Amino acid sequence: GYLAFKELPRPHLTRSELRLVDDERGVVDVAPRAIERAVEGAALEYDAVQNAAARYATDELTVNISVSRARALPDILRAVCAQAHEQLAVHGLPDLPVNVTVTGFQRTQRRELA
């Protein structure tokens, strides 16, 4: 049963590099991880963002964040999205749709119940 399940073919989504320039002087390709790191670094600039993980697909960019303040969540989501778009522009990358998802909440101050 289990070995037969492991042998079933599963789709594999390969990630391809983003080609920025292709002319007579050469080709400029950007690795997907480089795009993800630029956006992750931008998201981590905010104090309320504890962790950030980005995933580049050919037509969108997804950023998963873990936050420490629930009260400022709407502002954080908007700011991370805007910062991601800004980083794409700064690095000369095409503007992609950016999806920001909260994947965790880590309270910095814990209360003890007596």
N, C-alpha and C positions, 0 to 999 in steps of 0.2 A: 503494500500500500504506500508507505512513505517514500520508498525508492522510486516507485512509478510516478509519484507526485513530483519528485525532484527532477525527473527526466522530461516533464512537460515543457514545451518551449514557452518562454515568456518574452514579451516585447522588451527590447532594449532601446532606450532613448539616448542616442549619443549626443553629446554636446559639441557643437562646432564653434570654431573661432569666428569672430566678427571681422569681416574684411572692411577696412576703412578706406584704403587707397589701393588701386590697381591700375597703374599707368606704365609708361615706358621706362620710368626710373626704378620701378620695383613695386613690391606689394607690402602693405602694412596690415598685419593681422593683430587682433587683440584677443588674448585668451579669456575664456569665460570667468576664470577665477580672478583675474585682474579687475574686471568690471565689478564682481561681487565684493572684493576687498575695498574698493573705493567707496562703495555705497555703505558697507558695514562700518567703515571708519567714520563716515559722516553721521551715521545713526548714533554711534557711541559717543559723539561729542556732547550729547545731552546727558545731564546728571541723572535723570530719571530712567534712562535706558541702561539696564544692567547687562544685557546680552543682545547681540544682533547677528543674524545669519541671513545672507542673501543668496538667491538662486536665480541665475540668468537663464532664460529660455530665448529662443530666437525672436519672439515677438512680445515679450514682457519681462519684467523684473519683479521678483517677490522678495520682500524683506520681512523676516520673522523677528519680532523683538520681545524681550522680557522686560517689564517695567517695575518700578518700585513705588510709584505714586499713582493711585487709581483716580484721584481727584483731577489731575491734569491730563488724563488720558486722551480726550479729544484734541487738545492742543499738541500733545506729543505726536499723535498720528499724523496730523497735518504738517507739523514741522519736519518729521522724518521724511515724509513724501516730498515736500518741497526741497529739502536738503539733497535727497537722492536725485531729483531732476537737476538741481544746480551742479552736482558733482558730474553728472553725465555731460552737461554743457561745458564745464571747466576742462574736462579731459577730451573734448572734441568727439564725444560719442553721440550716436543718434538718440533723440528723445524717445524713450520707450514708456509704455504704461507701467506705473509702479503700484504694486499692491502691498500694503503694509498690514501685517497680521500680528495680533498680540498672542503670543504662545505661552506666556507665563507672567505671574505676578509674584514678586518677592518683596515682602514687607521688610523694611529695614529695621523697624523697632517692633519688637514682639512684647506682648503683654502677658503677664502671668495671672492666672485666675487663682484667687485665694480661697 
